[in-house]
Amino acid sequence: MRIHWVRFLFFVLVLTVFSAGNLYDAVAIGSLGLKPDLLLIATIFFAIHCATPDAVAASFVIGFAADLCGATMGPNMIAFGLLGSLFSQLQRVVLMKRILHQVTAIFIIAIAAGIITQLLCSLKMGQAAPQFVQTILGGAVYSAAAAPLIWLLFNTLSVWLGYYPQRYKRSGR
C-alpha cells in the first residue's frame, strides 16, 4: 500500500475529532466509560497493509493523534509508534489475513500499548491512573470485539487512502 498522505492525514484528523468528541461517548460502556480505540485499530490496519516505512510513519502520526485525545502528550505516540513499527516488521513472518488473527493482534497490542502508555504516564506525572488494569483489559476486549466492524469501514475507505485490496484466490496445484 502506498499511502496518499494528504488523504491519510485528513482520515486521521476525522478519527481524532470523532474519538475526542461527545458523540463517541454514546458507545461507552460501564462505569469506566470504556470505548473501542479507533486509533489503535487504525494503527494495526496500516501496519498490516502498508510497506514498512509507511507503516512506521503512520504509526507515529496516529500515536500523536491519540495523544491529542488524551491527557498527556507523548506516551501514546511512543507506544503506538513502537508497537506499530514492531508489528509491521512482524508482518513479514506472520500473515494477518483472517479476522481471528487480526482481532487477536488488536487485543494483544491494545494491552501492550495500554501498559506502555500507563507506565510512561506514571513516570511523567508521578502517579498511576486509577483502575488502570480494568481500563486496559476492558478497552482491549472492547477494541477487539468492535474491530471487525471498524476494519470493514477501513477496508471500504482503503482505495481512497491509497490501498488496493488484493483478492486472494486458491491456486490450482
Buried (B, 14 or more C-beta within 10 A) or exposed (E): BEBBBEEBBEBBEEBBBEBEEEEBEEEEEEEBEBBBBBBBBBBBBBBBBBEEEBBBBBBBBBBBBBBBBBEEEBBBBBBBBBBBBBBBEEBEEEEBEEEEEBBBBBBBBBBBBBBBBBBBBBEEEEEEBEEBEEBBBBBBBBBBEBBEEBBEEBEEEBEEBBBEEEEEEEEEE
